[in-house]
């Protein structure tokens, strides 16, 4: 699962995800079946990382393409 499931950051913040699992995961914006074009890490392996800088305020939901029940969100404030 993503930890934390909810994160609040200021615009301009770079968030870094790290895969601590033995299986590949993704960090994909949107929801299963409704991906957005904001960001997509592709699949990355254990100890792999992905970074994204949130520039525009708003709510960004994301999920893992391999495990659609893995969901979380980032709230970006000004």
Biopython code that builds the backbone (N, CA, C, O; Angstrom):
import numpy as np
from Bio.PDB.StructureBuilder import StructureBuilder

atoms = [
    (1, "UNK", "N", (0.832, -1.187, 0.000)),
    (1, "UNK", "CA", (0.000, 0.000, 0.000)),
    (1, "UNK", "C", (0.874, 1.248, 0.000)),
    (1, "UNK", "O", (2.023, 1.218, 0.441)),
    (2, "UNK", "N", (0.318, 2.334, -0.496)),
    (2, "UNK", "CA", (1.032, 3.604, -0.452)),
    (2, "UNK", "C", (0.992, 4.139, 0.977)),
    (2, "UNK", "O", (-0.043, 4.085, 1.641)),
    (3, "UNK", "N", (2.116, 4.649, 1.435)),
    (3, "UNK", "CA", (2.200, 5.255, 2.757)),
    (3, "UNK", "C", (2.887, 6.597, 2.636)),
    (3, "UNK", "O", (4.018, 6.651, 2.151)),
    (4, "UNK", "N", (2.254, 7.691, 3.058)),
    (4, "UNK", "CA", (0.894, 7.742, 3.583)),
    (4, "UNK", "C", (-0.123, 7.702, 2.446)),
    (4, "UNK", "O", (0.224, 7.918, 1.285)),
    (5, "UNK", "N", (-1.355, 7.431, 2.781)),
    (5, "UNK", "CA", (-2.420, 7.388, 1.768)),
    (5, "UNK", "C", (-2.847, 8.789, 1.352)),
    (5, "UNK", "O", (-3.354, 8.983, 0.247)),
    (6, "UNK", "N", (-2.645, 9.761, 2.230)),
    (6, "UNK", "CA", (-2.959, 11.157, 1.926)),
    (6, "UNK", "C", (-1.776, 12.011, 2.333)),
    (6, "UNK", "O", (-1.217, 11.858, 3.418)),
    (7, "UNK", "N", (-1.402, 12.926, 1.427)),
    (7, "UNK", "CA", (-0.264, 13.796, 1.659)),
    (7, "UNK", "C", (-0.650, 15.201, 1.230)),
    (7, "UNK", "O", (-1.293, 15.383, 0.196)),
    (8, "UNK", "N", (-0.261, 16.192, 2.017)),
    (8, "UNK", "CA", (-0.515, 17.589, 1.677)),
    (8, "UNK", "C", (0.826, 18.299, 1.520)),
    (8, "UNK", "O", (1.668, 18.264, 2.417)),
    (9, "UNK", "N", (1.014, 18.949, 0.360)),
    (9, "UNK", "CA", (2.267, 19.649, 0.070)),
    (9, "UNK", "C", (1.965, 20.999, -0.567)),
    (9, "UNK", "O", (0.861, 21.226, -1.062)),
    (10, "UNK", "N", (2.943, 21.885, -0.554)),
    (10, "UNK", "CA", (2.821, 23.170, -1.236)),
    (10, "UNK", "C", (3.238, 23.015, -2.690)),
    (10, "UNK", "O", (4.067, 22.170, -3.026)),
    (11, "UNK", "N", (2.653, 23.842, -3.544)),
    (11, "UNK", "CA", (3.010, 23.836, -4.966)),
    (11, "UNK", "C", (4.516, 24.021, -5.099)),
    (11, "UNK", "O", (5.107, 24.834, -4.388)),
    (12, "UNK", "N", (5.135, 23.280, -5.997)),
    (12, "UNK", "CA", (6.569, 23.328, -6.204)),
    (12, "UNK", "C", (7.313, 22.218, -5.475)),
    (12, "UNK", "O", (8.526, 22.074, -5.628)),
    (13, "UNK", "N", (6.586, 21.433, -4.680)),
    (13, "UNK", "CA", (7.203, 20.344, -3.918)),
    (13, "UNK", "C", (7.399, 19.108, -4.798)),
    (13, "UNK", "O", (6.519, 18.743, -5.578)),
    (14, "UNK", "N", (8.551, 18.478, -4.666)),
    (14, "UNK", "CA", (8.822, 17.214, -5.339)),
    (14, "UNK", "C", (8.552, 16.082, -4.359)),
    (14, "UNK", "O", (9.106, 16.055, -3.260)),
    (15, "UNK", "N", (7.703, 15.155, -4.761)),
    (15, "UNK", "CA", (7.387, 13.982, -3.948)),
    (15, "UNK", "C", (8.140, 12.794, -4.531)),
    (15, "UNK", "O", (8.186, 12.613, -5.747)),
    (16, "UNK", "N", (8.730, 11.988, -3.654)),
    (16, "UNK", "CA", (9.496, 10.821, -4.085)),
    (16, "UNK", "C", (8.863, 9.559, -3.500)),
    (16, "UNK", "O", (8.650, 9.458, -2.291)),
    (17, "UNK", "N", (8.571, 8.613, -4.367)),
    (17, "UNK", "CA", (8.048, 7.316, -3.958)),
    (17, "UNK", "C", (9.173, 6.294, -4.071)),
    (17, "UNK", "O", (9.997, 6.369, -4.982)),
    (18, "UNK", "N", (9.205, 5.334, -3.140)),
    (18, "UNK", "CA", (10.171, 4.246, -3.214)),
    (18, "UNK", "C", (9.437, 2.929, -3.071)),
    (18, "UNK", "O", (8.573, 2.781, -2.206)),
    (19, "UNK", "N", (9.779, 1.974, -3.916)),
    (19, "UNK", "CA", (9.159, 0.652, -3.861)),
    (19, "UNK", "C", (9.926, -0.209, -2.855)),
    (19, "UNK", "O", (11.097, -0.525, -3.061)),
    (20, "UNK", "N", (9.249, -0.584, -1.763)),
    (20, "UNK", "CA", (9.858, -1.433, -0.756)),
    (20, "UNK", "C", (9.413, -2.877, -0.862)),
    (20, "UNK", "O", (9.700, -3.684, 0.022)),
    (21, "UNK", "N", (8.717, -3.206, -1.929)),
    (21, "UNK", "CA", (8.136, -4.530, -2.139)),
    (21, "UNK", "C", (9.005, -5.369, -3.071)),
    (21, "UNK", "O", (9.863, -4.842, -3.780)),
    (22, "UNK", "N", (8.775, -6.670, -3.061)),
    (22, "UNK", "CA", (9.499, -7.567, -3.970)),
    (22, "UNK", "C", (8.882, -7.613, -5.362)),
    (22, "UNK", "O", (9.428, -8.265, -6.251)),
    (23, "UNK", "N", (7.755, -6.936, -5.569)),
    (23, "UNK", "CA", (7.052, -6.943, -6.849)),
    (23, "UNK", "C", (7.041, -5.528, -7.426)),
    (23, "UNK", "O", (7.103, -4.550, -6.681)),
    (24, "UNK", "N", (6.963, -5.422, -8.744)),
    (24, "UNK", "CA", (6.919, -4.106, -9.390)),
    (24, "UNK", "C", (5.599, -3.404, -9.105)),
    (24, "UNK", "O", (4.546, -4.036, -9.016)),
    (25, "UNK", "N", (5.675, -2.089, -8.964)),
    (25, "UNK", "CA", (4.494, -1.248, -8.779)),
    (25, "UNK", "C", (4.609, -0.037, -9.697)),
    (25, "UNK", "O", (5.660, 0.219, -10.285)),
    (26, "UNK", "N", (3.505, 0.704, -9.810)),
    (26, "UNK", "CA", (3.530, 1.978, -10.529)),
    (26, "UNK", "C", (2.887, 3.049, -9.664)),
    (26, "UNK", "O", (2.163, 2.761, -8.711)),
    (27, "UNK", "N", (3.174, 4.287, -10.026)),
    (27, "UNK", "CA", (2.515, 5.453, -9.442)),
    (27, "UNK", "C", (1.876, 6.147, -10.639)),
    (27, "UNK", "O", (2.552, 6.825, -11.412)),
    (28, "UNK", "N", (0.562, 5.968, -10.782)),
    (28, "UNK", "CA", (-0.150, 6.414, -11.978)),
    (28, "UNK", "C", (-1.279, 7.357, -11.579)),
    (28, "UNK", "O", (-2.133, 6.994, -10.771)),
    (29, "UNK", "N", (-1.288, 8.563, -12.138)),
    (29, "UNK", "CA", (-2.310, 9.540, -11.759)),
    (29, "UNK", "C", (-3.685, 9.147, -12.278)),
    (29, "UNK", "O", (-3.819, 8.516, -13.327)),
    (30, "UNK", "N", (-4.702, 9.536, -11.517)),
    (30, "UNK", "CA", (-6.081, 9.228, -11.856)),
    (30, "UNK", "C", (-6.593, 8.073, -11.031)),
    (30, "UNK", "O", (-6.172, 7.859, -9.895)),
    (31, "UNK", "N", (-7.508, 7.332, -11.624)),
    (31, "UNK", "CA", (-8.100, 6.171, -10.969)),
    (31, "UNK", "C", (-8.112, 5.014, -11.954)),
    (31, "UNK", "O", (-8.048, 5.237, -13.164)),
    (32, "UNK", "N", (-8.193, 3.778, -11.459)),
    (32, "UNK", "CA", (-8.233, 2.641, -12.378)),
    (32, "UNK", "C", (-9.329, 2.818, -13.431)),
    (32, "UNK", "O", (-10.485, 3.069, -13.090)),
    (33, "UNK", "N", (-8.970, 2.687, -14.689)),
    (33, "UNK", "CA", (-9.910, 2.867, -15.784)),
    (33, "UNK", "C", (-10.125, 4.322, -16.179)),
    (33, "UNK", "O", (-10.793, 4.609, -17.172)),
    (34, "UNK", "N", (-9.547, 5.254, -15.387)),
    (34, "UNK", "CA", (-9.681, 6.692, -15.660)),
    (34, "UNK", "C", (-8.348, 7.381, -15.390)),
    (34, "UNK", "O", (-8.278, 8.344, -14.627)),
    (35, "UNK", "N", (-7.301, 6.881, -16.021)),
    (35, "UNK", "CA", (-5.985, 7.481, -15.833)),
    (35, "UNK", "C", (-5.994, 8.919, -16.326)),
    (35, "UNK", "O", (-6.691, 9.257, -17.283)),
    (36, "UNK", "N", (-5.204, 9.767, -15.657)),
    (36, "UNK", "CA", (-5.015, 11.128, -16.156)),
    (36, "UNK", "C", (-3.600, 11.212, -16.729)),
    (36, "UNK", "O", (-2.800, 10.294, -16.547)),
    (37, "UNK", "N", (-3.300, 12.281, -17.401)),
    (37, "UNK", "CA", (-1.988, 12.412, -18.031)),
    (37, "UNK", "C", (-0.991, 13.166, -17.147)),
    (37, "UNK", "O", (0.099, 13.514, -17.601)),
    (38, "UNK", "N", (-1.358, 13.419, -15.892)),
    (38, "UNK", "CA", (-0.489, 14.220, -15.022)),
    (38, "UNK", "C", (0.870, 13.558, -14.781)),
    (38, "UNK", "O", (1.906, 14.208, -14.913)),
    (39, "UNK", "N", (0.871, 12.259, -14.425)),
    (39, "UNK", "CA", (2.129, 11.558, -14.199)),
    (39, "UNK", "C", (1.911, 10.049, -14.238)),
    (39, "UNK", "O", (0.820, 9.553, -13.959)),
    (40, "UNK", "N", (2.972, 9.336, -14.591)),
    (40, "UNK", "CA", (2.952, 7.869, -14.610)),
    (40, "UNK", "C", (4.391, 7.381, -14.530)),
    (40, "UNK", "O", (5.200, 7.671, -15.412)),
    (41, "UNK", "N", (4.703, 6.654, -13.490)),
    (41, "UNK", "CA", (6.064, 6.179, -13.275)),
    (41, "UNK", "C", (6.430, 5.006, -14.162)),
    (41, "UNK", "O", (7.612, 4.722, -14.351)),
    (42, "UNK", "N", (5.421, 4.310, -14.717)),
    (42, "UNK", "CA", (5.697, 3.016, -15.298)),
    (42, "UNK", "C", (5.992, 2.071, -14.139)),
    (42, "UNK", "O", (5.969, 2.495, -12.984)),
    (43, "UNK", "N", (6.267, 0.809, -14.423)),
    (43, "UNK", "CA", (6.558, -0.133, -13.352)),
    (43, "UNK", "C", (8.003, 0.027, -12.895)),
    (43, "UNK", "O", (8.912, 0.167, -13.713)),
    (44, "UNK", "N", (8.205, 0.004, -11.574)),
    (44, "UNK", "CA", (9.566, 0.036, -11.051)),
    (44, "UNK", "C", (9.723, -0.980, -9.931)),
    (44, "UNK", "O", (8.786, -1.265, -9.186)),
    (45, "UNK", "N", (10.944, -1.524, -9.832)),
    (45, "UNK", "CA", (11.234, -2.656, -8.952)),
    (45, "UNK", "C", (11.591, -2.233, -7.535)),
    (45, "UNK", "O", (11.670, -1.046, -7.218)),
    (46, "UNK", "N", (11.802, -3.235, -6.696)),
    (46, "UNK", "CA", (12.191, -3.019, -5.305)),
    (46, "UNK", "C", (13.397, -2.090, -5.232)),
    (46, "UNK", "O", (14.365, -2.235, -5.979)),
    (47, "UNK", "N", (13.312, -1.139, -4.316)),
    (47, "UNK", "CA", (14.324, -0.102, -4.083)),
    (47, "UNK", "C", (14.351, 0.949, -5.181)),
    (47, "UNK", "O", (15.101, 1.921, -5.084)),
    (48, "UNK", "N", (13.543, 0.772, -6.229)),
    (48, "UNK", "CA", (13.441, 1.790, -7.274)),
    (48, "UNK", "C", (12.655, 2.984, -6.756)),
    (48, "UNK", "O", (11.856, 2.855, -5.829)),
    (49, "UNK", "N", (12.883, 4.135, -7.353)),
    (49, "UNK", "CA", (12.178, 5.343, -6.938)),
    (49, "UNK", "C", (11.574, 6.060, -8.139)),
    (49, "UNK", "O", (11.957, 5.838, -9.288)),
    (50, "UNK", "N", (10.617, 6.925, -7.827)),
    (50, "UNK", "CA", (9.991, 7.785, -8.828)),
    (50, "UNK", "C", (9.743, 9.129, -8.160)),
    (50, "UNK", "O", (9.301, 9.180, -7.013)),
    (51, "UNK", "N", (10.022, 10.211, -8.866)),
    (51, "UNK", "CA", (9.809, 11.559, -8.338)),
    (51, "UNK", "C", (8.927, 12.354, -9.284)),
    (51, "UNK", "O", (8.997, 12.206, -10.504)),
    (52, "UNK", "N", (8.093, 13.202, -8.692)),
    (52, "UNK", "CA", (7.252, 14.102, -9.480)),
    (52, "UNK", "C", (7.127, 15.413, -8.727)),
    (52, "UNK", "O", (6.916, 15.418, -7.514)),
    (53, "UNK", "N", (7.256, 16.534, -9.444)),
    (53, "UNK", "CA", (7.106, 17.854, -8.843)),
    (53, "UNK", "C", (5.703, 18.368, -9.121)),
    (53, "UNK", "O", (5.289, 18.499, -10.272)),
    (54, "UNK", "N", (4.982, 18.655, -8.051)),
    (54, "UNK", "CA", (3.615, 19.159, -8.146)),
    (54, "UNK", "C", (3.654, 20.681, -8.230)),
    (54, "UNK", "O", (3.992, 21.357, -7.259)),
    (55, "UNK", "N", (3.307, 21.208, -9.392)),
    (55, "UNK", "CA", (3.394, 22.642, -9.652)),
    (55, "UNK", "C", (2.053, 23.332, -9.439)),
    (55, "UNK", "O", (1.999, 24.431, -8.886)),
    (56, "UNK", "N", (0.977, 22.696, -9.873)),
    (56, "UNK", "CA", (-0.344, 23.311, -9.850)),
    (56, "UNK", "C", (-1.153, 22.831, -8.655)),
    (56, "UNK", "O", (-1.268, 21.625, -8.438)),
    (57, "UNK", "N", (-1.725, 23.766, -7.861)),
    (57, "UNK", "CA", (-2.556, 23.362, -6.729)),
    (57, "UNK", "C", (-3.750, 22.521, -7.180)),
    (57, "UNK", "O", (-4.268, 22.700, -8.282)),
    (58, "UNK", "N", (-4.171, 21.613, -6.324)),
    (58, "UNK", "CA", (-5.314, 20.755, -6.614)),
    (58, "UNK", "C", (-5.174, 19.423, -5.900)),
    (58, "UNK", "O", (-4.251, 19.219, -5.111)),
    (59, "UNK", "N", (-6.104, 18.519, -6.186)),
    (59, "UNK", "CA", (-6.075, 17.181, -5.617)),
    (59, "UNK", "C", (-5.679, 16.198, -6.703)),
    (59, "UNK", "O", (-6.291, 16.159, -7.770)),
    (60, "UNK", "N", (-4.662, 15.409, -6.429)),
    (60, "UNK", "CA", (-4.148, 14.433, -7.382)),
    (60, "UNK", "C", (-4.320, 13.032, -6.798)),
    (60, "UNK", "O", (-3.650, 12.665, -5.832)),
    (61, "UNK", "N", (-5.211, 12.265, -7.384)),
    (61, "UNK", "CA", (-5.357, 10.877, -6.967)),
    (61, "UNK", "C", (-4.416, 10.027, -7.807)),
    (61, "UNK", "O", (-4.089, 10.382, -8.940)),
    (62, "UNK", "N", (-3.986, 8.910, -7.247)),
    (62, "UNK", "CA", (-3.119, 8.011, -7.994)),
    (62, "UNK", "C", (-3.304, 6.586, -7.505)),
    (62, "UNK", "O", (-3.883, 6.344, -6.446)),
    (63, "UNK", "N", (-2.791, 5.628, -8.312)),
    (63, "UNK", "CA", (-2.977, 4.215, -8.020)),
    (63, "UNK", "C", (-1.834, 3.425, -8.643)),
    (63, "UNK", "O", (-1.003, 3.978, -9.363)),
    (64, "UNK", "N", (-1.802, 2.129, -8.359)),
    (64, "UNK", "CA", (-0.835, 1.216, -8.967)),
    (64, "UNK", "C", (-1.533, 0.440, -10.078)),
    (64, "UNK", "O", (-2.581, -0.164, -9.848)),
    (65, "UNK", "N", (-0.962, 0.453, -11.278)),
    (65, "UNK", "CA", (-1.582, -0.255, -12.409)),
    (65, "UNK", "C", (-1.647, -1.762, -12.178)),
    (65, "UNK", "O", (-2.570, -2.416, -12.664)),
    (66, "UNK", "N", (-0.699, -2.317, -11.457)),
    (66, "UNK", "CA", (-0.683, -3.758, -11.200)),
    (66, "UNK", "C", (-1.652, -4.131, -10.091)),
    (66, "UNK", "O", (-2.191, -5.238, -10.085)),
    (67, "UNK", "N", (-1.881, -3.216, -9.150)),
    (67, "UNK", "CA", (-2.747, -3.462, -7.990)),
    (67, "UNK", "C", (-3.725, -2.295, -7.852)),
    (67, "UNK", "O", (-3.499, -1.405, -7.031)),
    (68, "UNK", "N", (-4.809, -2.278, -8.640)),
    (68, "UNK", "CA", (-5.728, -1.137, -8.675)),
    (68, "UNK", "C", (-6.351, -0.768, -7.329)),
    (68, "UNK", "O", (-6.861, 0.340, -7.168)),
    (69, "UNK", "N", (-6.313, -1.688, -6.361)),
    (69, "UNK", "CA", (-6.849, -1.343, -5.041)),
    (69, "UNK", "C", (-5.868, -0.476, -4.249)),
    (69, "UNK", "O", (-6.240, 0.101, -3.227)),
    (70, "UNK", "N", (-4.631, -0.383, -4.708)),
    (70, "UNK", "CA", (-3.652, 0.516, -4.093)),
    (70, "UNK", "C", (-3.908, 1.924, -4.601)),
    (70, "UNK", "O", (-3.628, 2.238, -5.757)),
    (71, "UNK", "N", (-4.443, 2.774, -3.724)),
    (71, "UNK", "CA", (-4.803, 4.135, -4.123)),
    (71, "UNK", "C", (-4.373, 5.123, -3.040)),
    (71, "UNK", "O", (-4.289, 4.781, -1.860)),
    (72, "UNK", "N", (-4.108, 6.340, -3.466)),
    (72, "UNK", "CA", (-3.735, 7.398, -2.528)),
    (72, "UNK", "C", (-3.963, 8.750, -3.203)),
    (72, "UNK", "O", (-4.394, 8.813, -4.354)),
    (73, "UNK", "N", (-3.669, 9.829, -2.475)),
    (73, "UNK", "CA", (-3.835, 11.152, -3.088)),
    (73, "UNK", "C", (-2.864, 12.151, -2.481)),
    (73, "UNK", "O", (-2.393, 12.001, -1.354)),
    (74, "UNK", "N", (-2.584, 13.185, -3.282)),
    (74, "UNK", "CA", (-1.763, 14.302, -2.862)),
    (74, "UNK", "C", (-2.592, 15.569, -3.007)),
    (74, "UNK", "O", (-3.128, 15.850, -4.079)),
    (75, "UNK", "N", (-2.694, 16.330, -1.926)),
    (75, "UNK", "CA", (-3.343, 17.653, -1.955)),
    (75, "UNK", "C", (-2.246, 18.674, -2.108)),
    (75, "UNK", "O", (-1.316, 18.718, -1.303)),
    (76, "UNK", "N", (-2.346, 19.506, -3.146)),
    (76, "UNK", "CA", (-1.330, 20.528, -3.406)),
    (76, "UNK", "C", (-1.946, 21.895, -3.152)),
    (76, "UNK", "O", (-2.946, 22.269, -3.764)),
    (77, "UNK", "N", (-1.320, 22.640, -2.227)),
    (77, "UNK", "CA", (-1.815, 23.971, -1.879)),
    (77, "UNK", "C", (-0.858, 25.032, -2.420)),
    (77, "UNK", "O", (0.262, 24.718, -2.825)),
    (78, "UNK", "N", (-1.298, 26.271, -2.425)),
    (78, "UNK", "CA", (-0.457, 27.371, -2.928)),
    (78, "UNK", "C", (0.615, 27.733, -1.948)),
    (78, "UNK", "O", (1.411, 28.636, -2.209)),
]
sb = StructureBuilder()
sb.init_structure("model")
sb.init_model(0)
sb.init_chain("A")
sb.init_seg("    ")
for serial, (resi, resn, name, xyz) in enumerate(atoms, 1):
    if name == "N":
        sb.init_residue(resn, " ", resi, " ")
    sb.init_atom(name, np.array(xyz, "f"), 0.0, 1.0, " ", f" {name:<3s}", serial, name[0])
structure = sb.get_structure()
